[in-house]
Amino acid sequence: MSAAPTTDPGTHGPPDYIQVQSSEEFDELRRAHRSFAFPLTVAFILWYLGYVLLSSYAGGLMATKVLGHLNVAFVLGLAQFVTTFLIAWWYSRHAAAKLDPKAEAIKSRLEGDA
């Protein structure tokens, strides 16, 4: 049986999270997250509310047949699901490319200081 690696507890204190939060690195990470997440969230909420409003007040339009028994409401409802999955996929790519490296750099610096 092998022993698990141990870390030297030493006399290190906890990281100074206030200092990390006020660092330029952390500001860049937050800015990269917010510049992606906030506009997409607003756009998706508007898209969703548009669908709800159309369903409530434009019944004739939503009942318009598109193909066979499929109507506009059904197509737009499916588009809601497709949009949700596309946004999740897009965010995961954005996070892997832009957010994760910045977060990993901050984490490495914190763990190196500790």
RARACOR-V466876 format. One record per helix or strand of 2 or more residues. SS is the DSSP state (H for helix, E for strand). FROM is the first residue (numbers start at 0). TO is the last residue. Records with the same first field share a line. If there is no record, write none. Layout:
SS = FROM-TO  FROM-TO
This chain:
H = 16-20  23-56  58-61  71-112
E = 64-66  69-70
